Amino acid sequence: MEYQELREQLVMLDRQRQQRRRRLDQLRQLQHLLQPFREPQENIQPNLITRDGELVQELEKMRMLVARVGGRVQNRKRDGDSSMDVGSFPLGTNQKLDALLDGL
C-alpha cells in the first residue's frame, strides 16, 4: 500500500517536473528572441535613436549642400548669367542638378 502511494507521488512529481521543464524552455526561447531589444541603440536603429547619429549627420550635409547650391544659383541670377537659366537647359531634372553641381 505505501509503495503504491509513493509510486503515484513520484509519477505526479515527474509530470510536474516535465511541465516546468517545458515552461522553462519556452521562457528561454522568448528570452533569446528578445535579446536584440536589450540594447536598442546598438541593435535596432542606432541612426534614429541618438541625436548624434548617422542620419542627423547626413541631414546636416544635405543642408550645407542645398545652401551652397542655392547661393550659387542666386549669384548666377544676380550676375545675369543666362547659361544657368533653367529654361535654357534642354535636359532632364537630374541632368540640370548635375550641371549645377559641376559649377561648384
Distance bins in CASP14 RR format, pairs under 12 A and 6 or more apart:
PFRMAT RR
TARGET T0000
AUTHOR 0000-0000-0000
RMODE 2
METHOD distances of the structure
MODEL  1
1 7 0 0 0 0 0 1 0 0 0 0 0
1 8 0 0 0 0 0 1 0 0 0 0 0
2 8 0 0 0 0 0 1 0 0 0 0 0
2 9 0 0 0 0 0 1 0 0 0 0 0
3 9 0 0 0 0 0 1 0 0 0 0 0
3 10 0 0 0 0 0 1 0 0 0 0 0
4 10 0 0 0 0 0 1 0 0 0 0 0
4 11 0 0 0 0 0 1 0 0 0 0 0
5 11 0 0 0 0 0 1 0 0 0 0 0
5 12 0 0 0 0 0 1 0 0 0 0 0
6 12 0 0 0 0 0 1 0 0 0 0 0
6 13 0 0 0 0 0 1 0 0 0 0 0
7 13 0 0 0 0 0 1 0 0 0 0 0
7 14 0 0 0 0 0 1 0 0 0 0 0
8 14 0 0 0 0 0 1 0 0 0 0 0
8 15 0 0 0 0 0 1 0 0 0 0 0
9 15 0 0 0 0 0 1 0 0 0 0 0
9 16 0 0 0 0 0 1 0 0 0 0 0
10 16 0 0 0 0 0 1 0 0 0 0 0
10 17 0 0 0 0 0 1 0 0 0 0 0
11 17 0 0 0 0 0 1 0 0 0 0 0
11 18 0 0 0 0 0 1 0 0 0 0 0
12 18 0 0 0 0 0 1 0 0 0 0 0
12 19 0 0 0 0 0 1 0 0 0 0 0
13 19 0 0 0 0 0 1 0 0 0 0 0
13 20 0 0 0 0 0 1 0 0 0 0 0
14 20 0 0 0 0 0 1 0 0 0 0 0
14 21 0 0 0 0 0 1 0 0 0 0 0
15 21 0 0 0 0 0 1 0 0 0 0 0
15 22 0 0 0 0 0 1 0 0 0 0 0
16 22 0 0 0 0 0 1 0 0 0 0 0
16 23 0 0 0 0 0 1 0 0 0 0 0
17 23 0 0 0 0 0 1 0 0 0 0 0
17 24 0 0 0 0 0 1 0 0 0 0 0
18 24 0 0 0 0 0 1 0 0 0 0 0
18 25 0 0 0 0 0 1 0 0 0 0 0
19 25 0 0 0 0 0 1 0 0 0 0 0
19 26 0 0 0 0 0 1 0 0 0 0 0
20 26 0 0 0 0 0 1 0 0 0 0 0
20 27 0 0 0 0 0 1 0 0 0 0 0
21 27 0 0 0 0 0 1 0 0 0 0 0
21 28 0 0 0 0 0 1 0 0 0 0 0
22 28 0 0 0 0 0 1 0 0 0 0 0
22 29 0 0 0 0 0 1 0 0 0 0 0
23 29 0 0 0 0 0 1 0 0 0 0 0
23 30 0 0 0 0 0 1 0 0 0 0 0
24 30 0 0 0 0 0 1 0 0 0 0 0
24 31 0 0 0 0 0 1 0 0 0 0 0
25 31 0 0 0 0 0 1 0 0 0 0 0
25 32 0 0 0 0 0 1 0 0 0 0 0
26 32 0 0 0 0 0 1 0 0 0 0 0
26 33 0 0 0 0 0 1 0 0 0 0 0
27 33 0 0 0 0 0 1 0 0 0 0 0
27 34 0 0 0 0 0 1 0 0 0 0 0
28 34 0 0 0 0 0 1 0 0 0 0 0
28 35 0 0 0 0 0 1 0 0 0 0 0
29 35 0 0 0 0 0 1 0 0 0 0 0
30 37 0 0 0 0 0 1 0 0 0 0 0
31 37 0 0 0 0 0 1 0 0 0 0 0
31 38 0 0 0 0 1 0 0 0 0 0 0
32 38 0 0 0 0 0 1 0 0 0 0 0
34 40 0 0 0 0 0 1 0 0 0 0 0
34 43 0 0 0 0 0 1 0 0 0 0 0
34 44 0 0 0 0 0 1 0 0 0 0 0
35 42 0 0 0 0 0 1 0 0 0 0 0
35 43 0 0 0 0 1 0 0 0 0 0 0
35 44 0 0 0 0 0 1 0 0 0 0 0
36 42 0 0 0 0 1 0 0 0 0 0 0
36 43 1 0 1 0 0 0 0 0 0 0 0
36 44 1 0 0 1 0 0 0 0 0 0 0
36 45 0 0 0 0 0 1 0 0 0 0 0
37 43 1 0 0 1 0 0 0 0 0 0 0
37 44 1 0 0 1 0 0 0 0 0 0 0
37 45 0 0 0 0 0 1 0 0 0 0 0
38 44 0 0 0 0 0 1 0 0 0 0 0
39 45 0 0 0 0 0 1 0 0 0 0 0
39 46 0 0 0 0 1 0 0 0 0 0 0
39 49 0 0 0 0 0 1 0 0 0 0 0
40 46 0 0 0 0 1 0 0 0 0 0 0
40 48 0 0 0 0 1 0 0 0 0 0 0
40 49 1 0 0 1 0 0 0 0 0 0 0
40 50 0 0 0 0 0 1 0 0 0 0 0
41 47 0 0 0 0 0 1 0 0 0 0 0
41 48 0 0 0 0 1 0 0 0 0 0 0
41 49 1 0 1 0 0 0 0 0 0 0 0
41 50 1 0 0 1 0 0 0 0 0 0 0
41 51 0 0 0 0 0 1 0 0 0 0 0
41 52 0 0 0 0 0 1 0 0 0 0 0
41 53 0 0 0 0 1 0 0 0 0 0 0
42 49 0 0 0 0 1 0 0 0 0 0 0
42 50 0 0 0 0 0 1 0 0 0 0 0
43 49 0 0 0 0 0 1 0 0 0 0 0
44 50 0 0 0 0 0 1 0 0 0 0 0
45 53 0 0 0 0 1 0 0 0 0 0 0
45 54 0 0 0 0 1 0 0 0 0 0 0
45 55 0 0 0 0 1 0 0 0 0 0 0
46 52 0 0 0 0 0 1 0 0 0 0 0
46 53 1 0 0 1 0 0 0 0 0 0 0
46 54 1 0 0 1 0 0 0 0 0 0 0
46 55 0 0 0 0 1 0 0 0 0 0 0
46 56 0 0 0 0 0 1 0 0 0 0 0
46 57 0 0 0 0 0 1 0 0 0 0 0
47 53 1 0 1 0 0 0 0 0 0 0 0
47 54 1 0 1 0 0 0 0 0 0 0 0
47 55 1 0 1 0 0 0 0 0 0 0 0
47 56 1 0 0 1 0 0 0 0 0 0 0
47 57 0 0 0 0 1 0 0 0 0 0 0
47 58 0 0 0 0 1 0 0 0 0 0 0
47 59 0 0 0 0 0 1 0 0 0 0 0
48 54 0 0 0 0 1 0 0 0 0 0 0
48 55 1 0 0 1 0 0 0 0 0 0 0
48 56 0 0 0 0 1 0 0 0 0 0 0
48 58 0 0 0 0 0 1 0 0 0 0 0
48 59 0 0 0 0 0 1 0 0 0 0 0
49 55 0 0 0 0 1 0 0 0 0 0 0
49 56 0 0 0 0 0 1 0 0 0 0 0
50 56 1 0 0 1 0 0 0 0 0 0 0
50 57 0 0 0 0 0 1 0 0 0 0 0
51 57 0 0 0 0 0 1 0 0 0 0 0
51 59 0 0 0 0 0 1 0 0 0 0 0
51 60 0 0 0 0 0 1 0 0 0 0 0
52 59 0 0 0 0 0 1 0 0 0 0 0
52 60 0 0 0 0 0 1 0 0 0 0 0
53 59 0 0 0 0 1 0 0 0 0 0 0
53 60 0 0 0 0 0 1 0 0 0 0 0
54 60 0 0 0 0 0 1 0 0 0 0 0
54 61 0 0 0 0 0 1 0 0 0 0 0
55 61 0 0 0 0 0 1 0 0 0 0 0
55 62 0 0 0 0 0 1 0 0 0 0 0
56 62 0 0 0 0 0 1 0 0 0 0 0
56 63 0 0 0 0 0 1 0 0 0 0 0
57 63 0 0 0 0 0 1 0 0 0 0 0
57 64 0 0 0 0 0 1 0 0 0 0 0
58 64 0 0 0 0 0 1 0 0 0 0 0
58 65 0 0 0 0 0 1 0 0 0 0 0
59 65 0 0 0 0 0 1 0 0 0 0 0
59 66 0 0 0 0 0 1 0 0 0 0 0
60 66 0 0 0 0 0 1 0 0 0 0 0
60 67 0 0 0 0 0 1 0 0 0 0 0
61 67 0 0 0 0 0 1 0 0 0 0 0
61 68 0 0 0 0 0 1 0 0 0 0 0
62 68 0 0 0 0 0 1 0 0 0 0 0
62 69 0 0 0 0 0 1 0 0 0 0 0
63 69 0 0 0 0 0 1 0 0 0 0 0
63 70 0 0 0 0 0 1 0 0 0 0 0
64 70 0 0 0 0 0 1 0 0 0 0 0
64 71 0 0 0 0 0 1 0 0 0 0 0
64 104 0 0 0 0 0 1 0 0 0 0 0
65 71 0 0 0 0 0 1 0 0 0 0 0
65 72 0 0 0 0 0 1 0 0 0 0 0
65 97 0 0 0 0 0 1 0 0 0 0 0
65 100 0 0 0 0 0 1 0 0 0 0 0
65 101 0 0 0 0 1 0 0 0 0 0 0
65 104 0 0 0 0 1 0 0 0 0 0 0
66 72 0 0 0 0 0 1 0 0 0 0 0
66 73 0 0 0 0 0 1 0 0 0 0 0
66 97 0 0 0 0 0 1 0 0 0 0 0
66 100 0 0 0 0 0 1 0 0 0 0 0
66 101 0 0 0 0 0 1 0 0 0 0 0
66 104 0 0 0 0 0 1 0 0 0 0 0
67 73 0 0 0 0 0 1 0 0 0 0 0
67 74 0 0 0 0 0 1 0 0 0 0 0
67 104 0 0 0 0 0 1 0 0 0 0 0
68 74 0 0 0 0 0 1 0 0 0 0 0
68 75 0 0 0 0 0 1 0 0 0 0 0
68 100 0 0 0 0 1 0 0 0 0 0 0
68 101 0 0 0 0 1 0 0 0 0 0 0
68 103 0 0 0 0 0 1 0 0 0 0 0
68 104 1 0 0 1 0 0 0 0 0 0 0
69 75 0 0 0 0 0 1 0 0 0 0 0
69 76 0 0 0 0 0 1 0 0 0 0 0
69 84 0 0 0 0 0 1 0 0 0 0 0
69 96 0 0 0 0 0 1 0 0 0 0 0
69 97 0 0 0 0 1 0 0 0 0 0 0
69 98 0 0 0 0 0 1 0 0 0 0 0
69 99 0 0 0 0 0 1 0 0 0 0 0
69 100 1 0 1 0 0 0 0 0 0 0 0
69 101 1 0 0 1 0 0 0 0 0 0 0
69 102 0 0 0 0 0 1 0 0 0 0 0
69 103 0 0 0 0 1 0 0 0 0 0 0
69 104 1 0 0 1 0 0 0 0 0 0 0
70 76 0 0 0 0 1 0 0 0 0 0 0
70 77 0 0 0 0 1 0 0 0 0 0 0
70 78 0 0 0 0 0 1 0 0 0 0 0
70 84 0 0 0 0 0 1 0 0 0 0 0
70 97 0 0 0 0 0 1 0 0 0 0 0
70 100 0 0 0 0 1 0 0 0 0 0 0
70 101 0 0 0 0 0 1 0 0 0 0 0
70 103 0 0 0 0 0 1 0 0 0 0 0
70 104 0 0 0 0 0 1 0 0 0 0 0
71 77 0 0 0 0 1 0 0 0 0 0 0
71 78 0 0 0 0 1 0 0 0 0 0 0
71 79 0 0 0 0 0 1 0 0 0 0 0
71 84 0 0 0 0 0 1 0 0 0 0 0
71 100 0 0 0 0 0 1 0 0 0 0 0
71 103 0 0 0 0 0 1 0 0 0 0 0
71 104 0 0 0 0 0 1 0 0 0 0 0
72 78 0 0 0 0 0 1 0 0 0 0 0
72 79 0 0 0 0 0 1 0 0 0 0 0
72 81 0 0 0 0 0 1 0 0 0 0 0
72 84 0 0 0 0 1 0 0 0 0 0 0
72 99 0 0 0 0 0 1 0 0 0 0 0
72 100 1 0 0 1 0 0 0 0 0 0 0
72 101 0 0 0 0 1 0 0 0 0 0 0
72 102 0 0 0 0 0 1 0 0 0 0 0
72 103 1 0 0 1 0 0 0 0 0 0 0
72 104 1 0 0 1 0 0 0 0 0 0 0
73 79 0 0 0 0 0 1 0 0 0 0 0
73 80 0 0 0 0 0 1 0 0 0 0 0
73 81 0 0 0 0 1 0 0 0 0 0 0
73 84 1 0 0 1 0 0 0 0 0 0 0
73 85 0 0 0 0 0 1 0 0 0 0 0
73 86 0 0 0 0 1 0 0 0 0 0 0
73 96 0 0 0 0 0 1 0 0 0 0 0
73 97 0 0 0 0 0 1 0 0 0 0 0
73 99 0 0 0 0 0 1 0 0 0 0 0
73 100 1 0 0 1 0 0 0 0 0 0 0
73 101 0 0 0 0 0 1 0 0 0 0 0
73 103 0 0 0 0 0 1 0 0 0 0 0
73 104 0 0 0 0 0 1 0 0 0 0 0
74 80 0 0 0 0 0 1 0 0 0 0 0
74 81 0 0 0 0 0 1 0 0 0 0 0
74 84 0 0 0 0 0 1 0 0 0 0 0
74 100 0 0 0 0 0 1 0 0 0 0 0
75 81 0 0 0 0 1 0 0 0 0 0 0
75 84 0 0 0 0 1 0 0 0 0 0 0
75 100 0 0 0 0 0 1 0 0 0 0 0
75 103 0 0 0 0 0 1 0 0 0 0 0
75 104 0 0 0 0 0 1 0 0 0 0 0
76 82 0 0 0 0 1 0 0 0 0 0 0
76 83 0 0 0 0 1 0 0 0 0 0 0
76 84 1 0 1 0 0 0 0 0 0 0 0
76 85 0 0 0 0 1 0 0 0 0 0 0
76 86 0 0 0 0 0 1 0 0 0 0 0
76 88 0 0 0 0 0 1 0 0 0 0 0
76 99 0 0 0 0 0 1 0 0 0 0 0
76 100 0 0 0 0 1 0 0 0 0 0 0
76 103 0 0 0 0 1 0 0 0 0 0 0
76 104 0 0 0 0 0 1 0 0 0 0 0
77 83 0 0 0 0 0 1 0 0 0 0 0
77 84 1 0 0 1 0 0 0 0 0 0 0
77 85 0 0 0 0 1 0 0 0 0 0 0
77 86 0 0 0 0 1 0 0 0 0 0 0
78 84 0 0 0 0 0 1 0 0 0 0 0
79 85 0 0 0 0 0 1 0 0 0 0 0
81 88 0 0 0 0 0 1 0 0 0 0 0
81 103 0 0 0 0 0 1 0 0 0 0 0
82 88 1 0 0 1 0 0 0 0 0 0 0
82 89 0 0 0 0 0 1 0 0 0 0 0
83 89 0 0 0 0 1 0 0 0 0 0 0
83 99 0 0 0 0 1 0 0 0 0 0 0
83 100 0 0 0 0 0 1 0 0 0 0 0
83 102 0 0 0 0 0 1 0 0 0 0 0
83 103 0 0 0 0 0 1 0 0 0 0 0
84 96 0 0 0 0 1 0 0 0 0 0 0
84 99 1 0 0 1 0 0 0 0 0 0 0
84 100 1 0 0 1 0 0 0 0 0 0 0
84 101 0 0 0 0 0 1 0 0 0 0 0
84 102 0 0 0 0 0 1 0 0 0 0 0
84 103 0 0 0 0 1 0 0 0 0 0 0
85 96 0 0 0 0 0 1 0 0 0 0 0
85 99 0 0 0 0 0 1 0 0 0 0 0
85 100 0 0 0 0 0 1 0 0 0 0 0
86 92 0 0 0 0 0 1 0 0 0 0 0
86 93 0 0 0 0 0 1 0 0 0 0 0
86 95 0 0 0 0 0 1 0 0 0 0 0
86 96 1 0 0 1 0 0 0 0 0 0 0
86 97 0 0 0 0 0 1 0 0 0 0 0
86 99 0 0 0 0 0 1 0 0 0 0 0
86 100 0 0 0 0 1 0 0 0 0 0 0
87 96 0 0 0 0 1 0 0 0 0 0 0
87 99 0 0 0 0 0 1 0 0 0 0 0
88 96 0 0 0 0 0 1 0 0 0 0 0
88 99 0 0 0 0 0 1 0 0 0 0 0
89 95 1 0 0 1 0 0 0 0 0 0 0
89 96 1 0 1 0 0 0 0 0 0 0 0
89 97 0 0 0 0 0 1 0 0 0 0 0
89 98 0 0 0 0 0 1 0 0 0 0 0
89 99 1 0 0 1 0 0 0 0 0 0 0
89 100 0 0 0 0 1 0 0 0 0 0 0
90 96 0 0 0 0 0 1 0 0 0 0 0
90 99 0 0 0 0 0 1 0 0 0 0 0
91 97 0 0 0 0 1 0 0 0 0 0 0
91 98 0 0 0 0 1 0 0 0 0 0 0
91 99 1 0 0 1 0 0 0 0 0 0 0
91 100 0 0 0 0 0 1 0 0 0 0 0
91 102 0 0 0 0 0 1 0 0 0 0 0
92 98 0 0 0 0 1 0 0 0 0 0 0
92 99 0 0 0 0 1 0 0 0 0 0 0
93 99 0 0 0 0 0 1 0 0 0 0 0
93 100 0 0 0 0 0 1 0 0 0 0 0
94 100 0 0 0 0 0 1 0 0 0 0 0
94 101 0 0 0 0 0 1 0 0 0 0 0
95 101 0 0 0 0 0 1 0 0 0 0 0
95 102 0 0 0 0 0 1 0 0 0 0 0
96 102 0 0 0 0 0 1 0 0 0 0 0
97 103 0 0 0 0 0 1 0 0 0 0 0
97 104 0 0 0 0 0 1 0 0 0 0 0
98 104 0 0 0 0 0 1 0 0 0 0 0
END
